Amino acid sequence: MASGITDSSLIYHLQNAKEHGVTQKEIAAIITHVAFYAGWPKGWAVFNLAKEV
């Protein structure tokens, strides 16, 4: 996310987290936390990708 890469590797990691019990709220919290450091434009791009997953 910090690099701005929102390709199939990020989709894989989101799906893997979901399969291992990470909740939607936990994923949103992680993205929000990282967005403060990486920048909100990158955060919003990942939020939109996470919604699809």
Sequence and secondary structure as in RCSB ss.txt:
>XXXX:A:sequence
MASGITDSSLIYHLQNAKEHGVTQKEIAAIITHVAFYAGWPKGWAVFNLAKEV
>XXXX:A:secstr
 TT   SHHHHHHHHHHHHTT  HHHHHHHHHHHHHHH HHHHHHHHHHHHH 
